[in-house]
């Protein structure tokens, strides 16, 4: 068949799209920022392991930003 089998070492295109969308919409990050923050390079090149680690990075960044916003009362 002409249909390529999914690479078992890579997340699916759907998983990658959802991850990218989450970073972009919930954390206002560009694809370049995602690559830099995770340290894994472009999301399209991530392995399953990097994808799983990126979930943890996402959660940590989201928690960190929520805490910063909660503590941001304008004081310096």
Residue pairs with C-beta under 8 A, 6 or more apart in sequence:
6 12
8 48
9 47
9 48
10 46
10 47
10 48
11 19
11 46
11 48
11 51
15 51
16 43
16 44
16 46
16 51
19 43
19 51
19 54
19 55
19 58
20 31
20 34
20 43
22 58
23 29
23 33
23 34
23 58
24 30
24 31
24 34
26 58
26 62
27 58
27 61
27 62
27 65
29 37
31 42
31 43
34 43
34 54
35 41
35 42
35 43
37 57
37 61
38 50
38 53
38 54
38 57
40 46
40 50
40 53
40 54
43 54
46 54
